[in-house]
Amino acid sequence: MVAEVLSIIVNYNYGWPTSPPFKRPYLRALNPIKILQINREILYYILSFRHINLYFMWKKLYNTAKPPHLYKDIPYSLNGCRLDIHRSEESVQNNNTLRPIVIYIYGGAWMFGSKQMYCVLAANLANLTGCVVCCPNYLLVNKGNVVHMLQDLKDCTRWLIDHGKEYGGDPENILFVGHSSGAHLSILNLIELISQSYWNTESNNIVRKIKGVIALAGVYDIPQHLLYEIGRGVEDVSGMYRAMLGVTGLKRYSPYYLVQDMLSRSENTSRICNIFGISNFSSQEKDSSLWPHIILLHGENDTTVPVQQSEKFYQVVKELDVTIEYCELKHLDHTNYIIDMMNANYQIHKIISEIITPNVQKIILRER
């Protein structure tokens, strides 16, 4: 009886009445298999309460940290969102030297998260890399969809280009780091900017200031991941389907399919050029100069977003002849990156730091 009640509560709070248009969503929530699946996910989240100390850690840091180390609640977005800026002690002491800017986009299934929750991670990232770290809030599915989220990422980048120097950041040297749904949005934002840059001067200007993207455990093939969510029994309570605007947006907002479309257009252009005997014509879809350095990282034990998402995306992007790397990380699951980056006492903190920090340095030192 308890399991049934928990299933109803979860569906009521996160699924009904905006569940995907599958048959009988209300009755399906009471299916015995569905109840077991939902309760398995609930147990997974209950086990995460062993990290409750992190709640008090970020709460304390966020309430006590002040400028020049932390600037809070700066409005940046047309949608009314705000961002925080974290600076390391090194950056504060050497105020005349502009530092690369890292924009951290948190995950949370497109429906959870806040910049306050990740202030410890952002502060640690600033101290480890020496960069200025920006952590923006963005509209989640309770207030918006993927279109609004992309607008927020563009607005955040534009704001940092205009105001980054005021906080010690170098607006010519921007790097995105995203986790899970945040990785999806970071990559999707990049692809949208590149696609728009051929006819939109502002998009072209923005994308050329982005030195790279480090994507942790991202979702790149939305239709495939929806099938995976159905297998886990969480499709009704996940924010993904709603964030992508339903069936019509599943491929439209999938980085994997967008890159496939780029490759297809490039091949069609090449065929037309061959027919008319045109040589030395460079297709804009394969203009690698617009693509920054991309690094995909994924934990081998990830059961929330399987590693095949990163593997598949890596293979298709390679065909564009851009600089992309993929690394499957031993012994890591979906949240190790984030949780262990917050606490130096955690077992994998040093390993994560030794992975993230050199990759950030590799990107910001690379000439495009």
Secondary structure, DSSP 4 states (H G I P E B T S, - for coil): -HHHHHHHHHHHHHTTTS--S-S-HHHHTTSHHHHHHHHHHHHHHHHGGGGHHHHHHHHHHHHH--TTTEEEEEE--TT--EEEEE--HHHHHTTTS-EEEEEEE--STTT---TTTTHHHHHHHHHHH--EEEEE----TTT--HHHHHHHHHHHHHHHHHHGGGGTEEEEEEEEEEETHHHHHHHHHHHHHHHHTTT-HHHHHHHTTEEEEEEES----HHHHHHHHHHHT-TTT-SHHHHTTSTTHHHHT-HHHHHHHHHHHHHHHHHHHHHTT--SPPPGGG-GGG--EEEEEEETT-SSS-THHHHHHHHHHHTTT--EEEEEETT--SSHHHHHHH-TTSTTHHHHHHHHHHHHHHHHT---
